[in-house]
């Protein structure tokens, strides 16, 4: 099996200083696990045996810590895919509610914690028609406390992209007529409100990001202009931050450092990528930070773009990719910026050159970042950087040879970083690395 398709640990989360995760296997077995970072302390809380025939929507997924418990979704033969709960023990792992009674699946998504409760969206088919409707639900972990708090009505789609703005969840709806709106919820019926109907005829949201008390998103209109919006979770605080004209440059949001929101602009004319920043308070226009070199700019189909990033309070680490005539990029590079031209530099190349696997980037600390990179000798393996070229190196050749371990899901728990990697067992396994030397 190609490593990037191998089943293994997924949905990794920090739960009270331990790692909780799901493992889903090709034979249909699904299981919920906990780990303290040791072999002896990595144990299964609950194993769901294969159904016959195997269910298609049964994975242990969507692990979401909420207070002293965590919620997750999984399917079994008796109930279909439903909401479950665990306190980190075998006896405390149980079904919350059979929302869709019987063996039918409940299509639940976007679990979000509010204290010791969660909200989630439920999508269901409208009886007697081919259309769907979406509902917002809340659960306190009991069957009686798992209730619908808002019904958006038939023909209204809730976008999968969400963001947190302080203590509220920001999300988006679109009607069959194409009307786009931005909403908020604090996990209550009265706190679930329409924030703003966005201009008609638009497209989006494209980028959706969170930054502390604010959330940011972009929309585009029929003329091709792109507007950056910000919201603090109130109607009055949901406003345009900046509008980019349709001049052949395409913006992509990064995140906030200090007083600025950082944005990349990909120019299709000269095939260059530039880094800009916008003041979060909306004062002034965009400020140029740096333009990144493109060694392939003279070639056709070499448009650059920013594909992913991970940030700390004072640095943004991001992947700079250069396109090709096919689906895979021709070059991928890890860059860092501190918001200045002098502090914007390339750290390593290439990362993954596959169109089926994107290199994860995870900033555990400002000067300790995990990422995946390709080498002809080791394949795709885990690398680390302290933000300097000299301090960028291979962490370990986990799967010796040119195949690589194709790592994913870097997750920090205390002073450890966990991740999944395809190793010499010929399967994806759970790995961990300490952030500080042991005694």
C-alpha positions as CSV (number, residue, x, y, z in Angstrom):
1,X,0.0,0.0,0.0
2,X,1.2,3.5,-0.8
3,X,2.0,5.1,2.6
4,X,-0.2,8.1,2.1
5,X,-3.2,5.9,1.8
6,X,-2.4,3.6,4.8
7,X,-4.9,3.6,7.7
8,X,-3.5,4.8,11.0
9,X,-4.0,7.2,13.9
10,X,-6.1,10.2,13.1
11,X,-8.1,12.9,14.7
12,X,-5.4,13.5,17.3
13,X,-6.3,15.8,20.2
14,X,-4.9,16.9,23.5
15,X,-7.2,15.7,26.3
16,X,-6.2,16.7,29.8
17,X,-2.5,16.3,29.1
18,X,-2.9,13.0,27.3
19,X,-3.4,12.2,23.6
20,X,-6.8,10.9,22.4
21,X,-7.1,9.6,18.9
22,X,-9.0,7.3,16.6
23,X,-7.6,4.4,14.5
24,X,-9.6,3.1,11.6
25,X,-8.4,0.0,9.6
26,X,-9.0,-1.5,6.1
27,X,-10.8,-4.5,7.5
28,X,-13.5,-2.2,9.0
29,X,-12.3,-2.2,12.6
30,X,-12.4,1.2,14.3
31,X,-11.1,2.0,17.8
32,X,-10.7,4.9,20.2
33,X,-7.3,5.2,22.0
34,X,-5.5,7.2,24.7
35,X,-1.7,7.7,25.0
36,X,0.7,9.2,27.5
37,X,3.5,9.0,25.1
38,X,4.8,5.6,26.2
39,X,4.2,2.2,24.7
40,X,2.6,0.8,28.0
41,X,0.5,3.9,28.3
42,X,-1.0,3.7,24.8
43,X,-4.2,1.7,25.1
44,X,-7.6,1.2,23.3
45,X,-10.6,2.5,25.2
46,X,-13.2,1.0,22.8
47,X,-12.9,-1.2,19.8
48,X,-15.7,-1.3,17.2
49,X,-15.6,-4.6,15.3
50,X,-16.1,-4.7,11.5
51,X,-19.7,-4.6,10.3
52,X,-20.9,-6.9,7.6
53,X,-21.0,-5.5,5.0
54,X,-18.5,-2.8,6.1
55,X,-20.1,0.5,6.8
56,X,-19.0,3.4,4.6
57,X,-19.5,6.2,7.2
58,X,-18.2,4.5,10.4
59,X,-14.8,6.0,11.3
60,X,-13.9,7.2,14.7
61,X,-13.6,10.9,13.9
62,X,-14.2,14.5,15.0
63,X,-12.7,14.1,18.5
64,X,-13.6,17.4,20.4
65,X,-12.5,18.0,24.0
66,X,-15.2,19.8,26.1
67,X,-14.4,20.2,29.7
68,X,-13.6,16.9,31.5
69,X,-14.9,14.8,28.5
70,X,-14.5,14.7,24.7
71,X,-17.1,14.0,22.1
72,X,-16.6,12.1,18.9
73,X,-18.5,10.4,16.1
74,X,-18.4,6.8,15.1
75,X,-20.8,4.3,13.4
76,X,-21.8,0.9,14.6
77,X,-24.2,-1.7,13.2
78,X,-27.0,-1.0,15.7
79,X,-27.1,2.8,15.6
80,X,-25.3,4.0,12.4
81,X,-23.0,7.0,12.7
82,X,-23.9,9.0,15.8
83,X,-22.5,11.2,18.6
84,X,-20.4,9.5,21.3
85,X,-18.7,10.7,24.5
86,X,-15.7,9.6,26.6
87,X,-14.1,10.7,29.8
88,X,-10.9,8.9,28.9
89,X,-11.9,5.6,30.4
90,X,-13.4,2.5,29.0
91,X,-16.4,2.5,31.2
92,X,-16.9,6.2,30.5
93,X,-17.1,5.8,26.7
94,X,-20.6,5.6,25.5
95,X,-23.2,6.6,22.9
96,X,-24.8,10.0,23.6
97,X,-27.9,9.7,21.6
98,X,-29.3,7.8,18.6
99,X,-30.3,11.1,16.8
100,X,-31.4,9.2,13.7
101,X,-33.2,6.2,15.3
102,X,-32.2,2.8,14.1
103,X,-29.3,1.9,11.8
104,X,-29.4,5.0,9.7
105,X,-26.5,7.5,9.9
106,X,-26.7,11.0,11.3
107,X,-24.6,13.2,9.1
108,X,-22.9,15.3,11.8
109,X,-20.1,17.8,11.2
110,X,-18.2,20.7,12.7
111,X,-18.2,19.7,16.3
112,X,-17.3,22.8,18.4
113,X,-16.9,23.0,22.2
114,X,-18.6,25.6,24.4
115,X,-17.5,24.8,28.0
116,X,-18.6,21.2,28.7
117,X,-21.0,21.1,25.8
118,X,-20.7,20.9,22.0
119,X,-22.6,22.1,19.0
120,X,-22.7,20.4,15.6
121,X,-24.5,20.6,12.3
122,X,-26.8,17.8,11.2
123,X,-27.7,17.4,7.6
124,X,-30.8,15.4,6.6
125,X,-32.9,14.8,3.6
126,X,-36.2,16.5,3.3
127,X,-38.9,13.9,3.3
128,X,-40.5,13.3,-0.1
129,X,-37.9,15.4,-2.0
130,X,-34.4,15.3,-3.3
131,X,-33.3,18.4,-1.3
132,X,-31.5,18.6,2.0
133,X,-31.8,20.7,5.1
134,X,-29.2,21.6,7.8
135,X,-29.9,22.0,11.6
136,X,-27.7,23.2,14.4
137,X,-27.6,21.0,17.5
138,X,-26.3,21.2,21.0
139,X,-25.4,18.4,23.4
140,X,-24.5,18.3,27.1
141,X,-23.6,14.6,26.9
142,X,-27.0,13.3,27.8
143,X,-29.7,12.0,25.4
144,X,-32.3,14.4,26.8
145,X,-29.8,17.3,26.6
146,X,-29.0,16.6,22.9
147,X,-31.4,19.0,21.2
148,X,-31.8,21.1,18.0
149,X,-31.3,24.8,18.5
150,X,-31.8,26.1,15.0
151,X,-33.3,24.8,11.7
152,X,-32.0,26.7,8.7
153,X,-34.8,25.3,6.5
154,X,-34.8,23.4,3.2
155,X,-32.4,24.3,0.5
156,X,-30.0,26.1,2.8
157,X,-26.4,24.8,2.8
158,X,-24.0,25.4,5.7
159,X,-20.4,25.7,4.5
160,X,-17.8,23.4,6.0
161,X,-15.5,26.2,6.8
162,X,-15.9,27.8,10.2
163,X,-13.9,30.0,12.5
164,X,-13.8,31.1,16.2
165,X,-14.1,34.7,17.1
166,X,-13.4,34.7,20.8
167,X,-16.2,32.8,22.5
168,X,-18.4,32.3,19.4
169,X,-18.4,30.1,16.3
170,X,-18.6,31.9,13.0
171,X,-20.1,30.0,10.0
172,X,-21.7,30.6,6.6
173,X,-24.9,29.7,4.8
174,X,-25.9,29.7,1.2
175,X,-29.4,29.4,-0.2
176,X,-30.3,27.6,-3.5
177,X,-30.6,31.1,-5.0
178,X,-26.9,31.7,-4.1
179,X,-27.5,34.2,-1.3
180,X,-24.5,34.1,1.1
181,X,-24.8,35.0,4.8
182,X,-22.5,34.9,7.8
183,X,-23.8,33.7,11.2
184,X,-22.6,33.1,14.8
185,X,-23.5,30.8,17.6
186,X,-22.4,30.6,21.2
187,X,-24.1,27.2,21.6
188,X,-27.5,28.5,22.6
189,X,-30.7,29.2,20.6
190,X,-30.8,32.9,21.5
191,X,-27.1,33.2,20.8
192,X,-27.4,31.8,17.2
193,X,-27.9,34.8,15.0
194,X,-27.5,36.1,11.5
195,X,-24.6,38.6,11.5
196,X,-24.8,39.9,8.0
197,X,-26.2,39.1,4.5
198,X,-23.2,39.4,2.2
199,X,-23.5,41.2,-1.2
200,X,-25.6,39.2,-3.8
201,X,-23.9,37.5,-6.7
202,X,-20.8,36.8,-4.7
203,X,-18.6,33.7,-4.3
204,X,-17.2,32.4,-1.1
205,X,-16.2,32.1,1.5
206,X,-12.7,31.2,0.2
207,X,-10.3,31.7,3.1
208,X,-11.6,31.5,6.6
209,X,-9.2,32.0,9.6
210,X,-9.3,32.7,13.3
211,X,-7.1,35.0,15.3
212,X,-8.0,35.3,18.9
213,X,-11.1,37.5,19.3
214,X,-11.4,38.0,15.5
215,X,-12.2,35.8,12.5
216,X,-11.4,36.7,8.9
217,X,-12.8,35.5,5.6
218,X,-12.8,36.4,1.9
219,X,-15.5,36.7,-0.7
220,X,-15.4,37.5,-4.4
221,X,-17.9,39.2,-6.7
222,X,-18.8,38.7,-10.3
223,X,-16.3,41.3,-11.4
224,X,-13.5,39.3,-9.8
225,X,-12.7,41.7,-6.9
226,X,-11.9,40.0,-3.6
227,X,-13.0,41.5,-0.2
228,X,-11.4,40.6,3.1
229,X,-13.8,40.7,5.9
230,X,-13.3,40.7,9.7
231,X,-15.8,39.9,12.5
232,X,-15.8,39.9,16.2
233,X,-18.9,37.8,16.4
234,X,-21.3,40.8,16.4
235,X,-23.3,42.3,13.6
236,X,-21.7,45.8,14.1
237,X,-18.3,44.2,14.1
238,X,-18.7,42.3,10.8
239,X,-17.2,44.7,8.4
240,X,-15.1,45.0,5.2
241,X,-11.4,45.2,6.0
242,X,-10.0,45.7,2.5
243,X,-11.0,45.0,-1.2
244,X,-8.5,43.8,-3.7
245,X,-9.2,44.9,-7.3
246,X,-9.4,42.4,-10.1
247,X,-5.9,43.1,-11.4
248,X,-4.6,39.6,-11.9
249,X,-3.4,39.2,-8.4
250,X,-5.1,36.7,-6.1
251,X,-5.1,37.1,-2.3
252,X,-4.8,34.3,0.2
253,X,-5.2,34.9,4.0
254,X,-2.5,34.0,6.5
255,X,-3.0,35.2,10.1
256,X,-2.5,38.0,12.5
257,X,0.8,39.1,14.0
258,X,0.6,42.1,16.2
259,X,-1.6,44.8,14.6
260,X,-1.5,43.3,11.1
261,X,-3.3,40.6,9.1
262,X,-0.8,39.0,6.7
263,X,-1.9,38.2,3.1
264,X,-0.1,36.8,0.1
265,X,-0.9,38.0,-3.5
266,X,-0.2,35.7,-6.4
267,X,0.4,37.6,-9.6
268,X,-0.6,35.7,-12.7
269,X,1.1,38.2,-15.0
270,X,4.7,38.1,-13.8
271,X,4.2,34.8,-11.8
272,X,5.5,36.3,-8.5
273,X,4.2,35.9,-5.0
274,X,4.2,39.0,-2.7
275,X,3.6,39.2,1.0
276,X,1.5,42.1,2.2
277,X,-0.1,43.1,5.5
278,X,-3.3,44.9,6.4
279,X,-3.9,46.8,9.7
280,X,-6.5,44.9,11.7
281,X,-8.2,48.2,12.7
282,X,-8.7,49.0,9.0
283,X,-6.6,52.1,9.0
284,X,-4.6,52.7,5.8
285,X,-4.2,50.4,2.8
286,X,-2.1,47.3,2.2
287,X,1.6,47.4,3.1
288,X,4.2,45.5,1.0
289,X,6.5,43.3,3.1
290,X,8.4,41.2,0.5
291,X,8.3,39.6,-2.9
292,X,9.5,36.1,-3.2
293,X,11.7,34.9,-6.0
294,X,10.4,32.5,-8.6
295,X,13.2,30.7,-10.5
296,X,10.6,29.4,-13.0
297,X,8.9,32.8,-13.7
298,X,10.0,32.8,-17.3
299,X,8.3,29.4,-18.0
300,X,4.6,28.9,-18.7
301,X,2.3,27.5,-16.0
302,X,4.6,28.5,-13.1
303,X,2.2,30.5,-11.0
304,X,3.2,30.7,-7.3
305,X,0.9,30.3,-4.4
306,X,0.9,30.0,-0.6
307,X,-0.7,26.6,0.3
308,X,-0.5,26.3,4.1
309,X,1.0,27.9,7.2
310,X,1.5,27.6,10.9
311,X,2.1,30.6,13.2
312,X,3.3,31.7,16.6
313,X,3.0,35.1,18.1
314,X,6.0,36.5,16.3
315,X,6.6,34.2,13.2
316,X,4.6,32.7,10.4
317,X,6.0,29.6,8.7
318,X,4.4,28.9,5.3
319,X,4.7,26.7,2.2
320,X,5.5,28.6,-1.0
321,X,4.5,26.4,-4.0
322,X,5.1,27.0,-7.7
323,X,2.6,25.4,-10.1
324,X,3.0,23.4,-13.2
325,X,1.0,22.3,-16.2
326,X,-0.1,19.2,-14.3
327,X,-1.8,18.8,-10.9
328,X,1.4,18.5,-8.9
329,X,3.6,21.6,-8.1
330,X,7.0,21.9,-9.7
331,X,8.6,23.3,-6.6
332,X,7.6,23.6,-2.9
333,X,9.5,25.6,-0.3
334,X,9.3,26.3,3.4
335,X,9.5,30.0,4.3
336,X,9.4,32.1,7.5
337,X,8.5,35.7,8.1
338,X,8.6,37.9,11.1
339,X,6.7,40.6,9.3
340,X,9.8,42.4,7.9
341,X,11.6,42.1,4.5
342,X,14.8,41.1,6.2
343,X,13.1,38.5,8.3
344,X,11.3,36.8,5.3
345,X,13.5,34.0,4.1
346,X,13.5,30.5,2.6
347,X,14.4,27.7,5.0
348,X,14.2,24.5,2.9
349,X,13.2,23.0,-0.4
350,X,11.5,20.9,-1.6
351,X,8.7,19.8,0.6
352,X,6.3,17.3,-0.9
353,X,6.1,17.4,-4.7
354,X,2.9,15.2,-4.8
355,X,-0.5,16.4,-5.7
356,X,-2.0,13.8,-3.3
357,X,0.0,14.7,-0.1
358,X,0.6,18.2,1.2
359,X,3.4,18.7,3.6
360,X,2.1,19.5,7.1
361,X,3.7,22.4,8.9
362,X,3.3,22.6,12.7
363,X,4.9,25.4,14.8
364,X,5.2,23.9,18.3
365,X,7.1,27.0,19.4
366,X,8.5,30.1,17.7
367,X,11.8,28.4,17.2
368,X,10.7,24.7,16.9
369,X,8.7,23.8,13.8
370,X,7.9,20.4,12.5
371,X,7.3,19.9,8.7
372,X,7.6,17.2,6.1
373,X,10.2,17.4,3.3
374,X,11.4,15.3,0.4
375,X,14.9,13.9,-0.2
376,X,15.8,11.4,-2.9
377,X,17.5,9.2,-0.3
378,X,14.9,9.2,2.5
379,X,11.7,10.1,0.7
380,X,9.2,12.3,2.6
381,X,10.1,12.4,6.3
382,X,9.8,14.7,9.3
383,X,12.1,17.6,9.5
384,X,12.5,20.4,12.1
385,X,13.6,24.0,12.0
386,X,14.4,26.7,14.5
387,X,13.7,29.4,11.9
388,X,17.2,29.4,10.5
389,X,18.7,27.6,7.5
390,X,21.5,26.2,9.7
391,X,19.0,24.9,12.2
392,X,16.8,23.1,9.6
393,X,17.4,19.3,9.5
394,X,16.0,15.9,9.2
395,X,14.5,14.7,12.5
396,X,14.7,10.9,11.8
397,X,14.6,8.5,8.8
398,X,11.5,6.7,10.2
399,X,11.0,4.5,7.2
400,X,14.5,3.8,5.9
401,X,14.8,4.0,2.2
402,X,13.4,6.2,-0.5
403,X,9.7,5.5,0.3
404,X,9.5,7.8,3.3
405,X,7.1,7.8,6.2
406,X,4.7,10.4,4.9
407,X,4.0,11.9,8.3
408,X,0.8,13.8,9.2
409,X,-1.3,15.1,12.1
410,X,1.5,16.8,14.2
411,X,-0.2,17.5,17.6
412,X,1.3,19.0,20.8
413,X,0.4,17.6,24.2
414,X,2.4,19.2,27.0
415,X,6.1,18.8,26.2
416,X,5.6,16.1,23.5
417,X,4.6,16.3,19.8
418,X,2.7,13.3,18.5
419,X,2.3,12.4,14.8
420,X,1.4,9.5,12.5
421,X,4.0,8.0,10.3
422,X,4.3,4.9,8.0
423,X,7.3,3.0,9.4
424,X,9.0,-0.4,9.2
425,X,5.9,-2.2,10.4
426,X,4.5,-1.4,6.9
427,X,1.6,0.5,8.5
428,X,1.0,4.0,9.9
429,X,1.8,4.1,13.5
430,X,1.8,6.7,16.4
431,X,5.1,8.4,17.0
432,X,6.2,11.0,19.6
433,X,9.2,13.3,20.2
434,X,9.9,15.2,23.4
435,X,10.3,19.0,23.2
436,X,12.9,19.1,25.9
437,X,15.7,16.6,26.6
438,X,15.0,14.0,29.2
439,X,17.0,13.6,32.4
